[in-house]
Amino acid sequence: MDNAPEGVDPNVPNVARMYDYFLDGKDNFAADRAAAEQILQTFPHTKEGARANRAFLRRAVRHLVDQGVRQIVDLGAGLPTQGNTHEIAPEARVVYVDYDSVVCVHGRALLARRDNVDFLQADVREPEALLDKLGTMVNFEQPVAFLMLAILHFIPDDDAYDVVTRLREASAPGSYLVISHAVDSTPDTTPQALEIYRKATAALNLRTRDEVLRFFEGYELAEPGLTYPNGWRPEDPDAPGNGITFGYVGVGRKP
């Protein structure tokens, strides 16, 4: 992008725009690209991981639609570009949520006016305020799917588990939780990546497989359970890279 929307500072690296860069998107600035390239120097497969995460989103959302879900809340959504939720589930009510005012300004500019799609500025770490705002946009007496893709590893432990619990309590039976979460797979170089994200708009909190699985307490995990992104119901099980672990993903249904 050459021009920033009003209220957007292009000089501070933003994790949402860095993610857009990893997806080969165009909604990013020089500062985002520079920080992203630093990550790529340490983790050369980050772009591949981002694409795997986005492919998982597409498959998971199609699964939700097949199960009859017509309300989807995409938490920590970042920029709604590169094949995002409203494009995969055009008949569903979709609410994108992000706490970052920069992302919200940018996101609304990208969405413009679309039926059944809103972009809400709210902080997932404040679940009561979040649910209060969402109450005017979705019907919590009907099933709703909460997408938390690549967001929980930006929230400290106590807050993260409390948030997921509160969302589960507020949702009706038949609601869903969809998670993707990064893991600490290269401990020798991870501190370098953590430092880069500290200088951006959100710090990184990595967890083990068991710690990620804990988020699904009170949910029934859909097959194949908690697995790596390319391993969750792949369209081509024999495709190259399907055994590579970039993190863990899962889809849970509230009974």
C-alpha positions in Angstrom: 0.0 0.0 0.0 1.2 3.5 -0.7 -1.3 5.5 1.4 -2.4 4.8 5.0 -6.1 5.2 6.0 -6.7 8.1 8.4 -5.6 7.1 11.9 -3.1 4.5 10.8 0.6 4.9 11.6 2.6 3.1 8.9 5.9 3.5 10.9 5.1 1.1 13.7 5.1 -2.7 12.8 1.7 -4.2 13.2 1.2 -7.9 13.8 -1.9 -8.0 11.6 -0.2 -6.3 8.7 2.9 -8.5 9.2 0.6 -11.5 8.9 -0.8 -10.1 5.7 2.8 -9.9 4.4 3.4 -13.5 5.3 0.3 -14.3 3.2 1.8 -12.3 0.3 -0.9 -9.7 0.8 -0.7 -6.0 -0.2 -2.1 -4.4 2.9 1.2 -3.7 4.7 3.8 -1.0 4.9 7.6 -0.8 4.9 7.9 -1.1 8.7 5.7 -4.2 8.7 7.8 -5.8 5.9 11.0 -5.1 7.7 9.8 -6.7 10.9 8.4 -9.6 9.0 11.7 -10.2 7.2 13.5 -10.3 10.6 11.1 -13.1 11.6 11.7 -14.9 8.3 15.5 -14.8 9.0 14.9 -16.7 12.2 12.0 -18.8 11.0 12.3 -19.3 7.2 9.1 -21.3 7.1 6.8 -18.6 8.6 5.1 -17.8 5.3 4.4 -21.5 4.8 3.0 -21.6 8.3 0.7 -18.6 7.7 -0.6 -20.2 4.5 -1.3 -23.4 6.4 -3.1 -21.5 9.1 -5.3 -19.7 6.5 -6.0 -23.0 4.7 -7.1 -24.5 8.0 -9.4 -21.5 8.5 -11.1 -22.1 5.1 -11.7 -25.8 5.9 -12.9 -25.1 9.4 -15.3 -22.4 8.3 -16.7 -24.7 5.6 -17.2 -27.4 8.3 -19.1 -24.8 10.5 -21.3 -23.9 7.6 -22.0 -27.6 6.9 -23.0 -28.0 10.5 -25.6 -25.3 10.2 -23.7 -22.5 12.0 -24.9 -19.1 10.7 -23.2 -16.8 13.2 -19.4 -16.5 13.3 -17.3 -14.2 15.5 -13.7 -13.9 14.3 -11.7 -12.7 17.4 -8.4 -11.0 16.9 -9.3 -11.1 13.2 -6.6 -8.8 11.9 -7.2 -7.5 8.4 -10.1 -9.2 6.5 -8.1 -10.0 3.4 -6.6 -13.0 1.7 -9.6 -15.4 1.7 -11.1 -14.5 5.0 -14.3 -15.7 6.9 -17.0 -13.6 5.2 -15.8 -14.8 1.8 -16.0 -18.5 2.8 -19.4 -18.2 4.6 -21.2 -15.5 2.6 -24.6 -16.4 4.0 -23.5 -16.2 7.7 -23.6 -13.3 10.0 -19.8 -12.5 10.5 -18.4 -10.2 13.1 -14.7 -9.4 13.0 -13.2 -8.3 16.3 -9.9 -6.6 17.0 -8.7 -4.4 19.8 -6.2 -2.5 17.7 -7.7 0.8 16.5 -5.2 0.8 13.6 -6.5 -2.6 12.5 -10.1 -1.6 12.9 -9.7 1.6 10.9 -7.9 -0.3 8.2 -10.3 -3.3 8.3 -13.4 -1.1 8.0 -11.8 0.7 5.0 -11.2 -2.7 3.3 -14.7 -4.0 4.1 -16.5 -0.8 3.2 -20.3 -1.6 3.3 -21.1 -5.3 3.3 -24.3 -7.0 4.3 -24.1 -9.3 7.4 -20.5 -8.2 8.1 -19.3 -5.9 10.9 -15.9 -4.9 12.3 -16.0 -4.4 16.1 -13.3 -2.7 18.1 -13.1 -4.6 21.4 -10.5 -6.3 23.6 -10.9 -10.1 23.9 -9.1 -9.8 27.2 -12.2 -8.0 28.6 -14.8 -10.7 27.9 -17.7 -9.0 29.7 -17.4 -5.8 27.7 -16.9 -7.8 24.5 -20.0 -9.9 25.1 -22.0 -6.9 25.8 -21.1 -5.3 22.5 -21.6 -8.6 20.6 -25.0 -8.9 22.1 -26.3 -6.2 19.7 -24.8 -8.1 16.7 -25.4 -11.8 17.3 -28.1 -13.9 19.0 -26.5 -15.8 21.8 -29.6 -18.0 22.1 -28.6 -19.6 18.8 -25.3 -21.4 18.1 -22.3 -19.1 17.4 -18.8 -20.0 16.4 -15.9 -18.2 17.9 -12.8 -18.2 15.8 -9.5 -17.7 17.7 -6.9 -18.2 15.0 -3.4 -17.1 15.9 -4.7 -14.9 18.7 -4.4 -16.8 22.0 -0.6 -16.9 21.7 -0.7 -13.1 22.0 -2.6 -13.3 25.4 -1.0 -14.2 28.7 -2.1 -17.5 30.4 -4.5 -16.4 33.1 -6.4 -14.0 30.7 -6.4 -16.5 27.8 -8.0 -19.4 29.7 -10.5 -17.1 31.5 -11.6 -15.6 28.2 -12.2 -18.9 26.5 -14.2 -20.1 29.6 -16.4 -17.0 29.6 -17.1 -17.3 25.8 -18.1 -21.0 26.3 -20.4 -20.1 29.2 -22.1 -17.3 27.2 -22.8 -19.5 24.1 -25.7 -21.8 23.4 -25.4 -25.6 22.9 -24.2 -26.4 19.4 -21.8 -23.5 19.5 -18.2 -23.9 18.3 -14.6 -22.9 19.2 -12.0 -22.9 16.5 -8.3 -22.4 17.6 -4.9 -22.2 16.0 -1.9 -21.7 18.2 1.8 -21.4 17.7 4.2 -23.7 19.5 7.8 -23.4 20.7 9.4 -25.7 18.2 12.9 -24.0 18.0 13.9 -23.0 21.6 17.3 -21.9 20.5 16.0 -19.1 18.3 12.6 -18.4 19.8 13.9 -15.5 22.1 14.9 -13.6 18.9 11.3 -13.8 17.6 9.8 -12.9 20.9 11.9 -9.7 21.0 10.8 -8.7 17.5 7.1 -9.0 18.4 7.7 -7.0 21.7 8.7 -4.1 19.5 5.5 -4.5 17.4 2.0 -4.3 18.6 1.7 -7.5 20.6 4.0 -9.8 22.5 4.1 -13.6 21.9 3.2 -16.3 24.5 4.0 -19.8 23.3 2.4 -22.9 24.8 2.8 -26.7 24.8 0.3 -29.1 23.2 -1.3 -29.9 26.5 -1.7 -26.2 27.3 -3.4 -25.7 24.0 -5.7 -28.7 24.6 -6.8 -27.1 27.9 -8.6 -24.4 25.9 -11.1 -27.1 24.7 -12.4 -28.0 28.2 -16.2 -28.2 27.9 -16.1 -28.8 24.2 -16.2 -32.0 22.1 -13.3 -32.0 19.7 -14.2 -32.8 16.1 -12.0 -35.4 14.4 -9.1 -35.6 14.1 -8.8 -33.7 17.4 -5.9 -31.4 18.2 -3.4 -31.6 15.4 -1.1 -29.6 13.1 -2.8 -27.2 10.6 -2.2 -29.3 7.5 -3.4 -32.4 9.3 -6.9 -31.1 10.0 -9.1 -32.7 7.4 -6.7 -32.0 4.5 -8.2 -31.8 1.0 -5.3 -33.8 -0.2 -3.9 -36.1 2.6 -0.9 -36.9 0.5 0.1 -33.3 -0.3 3.8 -32.4 0.5 4.2 -30.8 3.9 1.1 -32.3 5.6 3.3 -33.7 8.3 4.9 -30.4 9.2 4.0 -28.9 12.6 3.7 -25.1 12.7 1.5 -25.2 15.7 -1.8 -26.9 16.8 -5.3 -26.4 15.6 -8.7 -27.8 16.7 -12.4 -27.4 16.3 -14.6 -28.0 19.4 -18.4 -28.2 19.7 -20.3 -27.3 22.9 -22.7 -30.1 23.7 
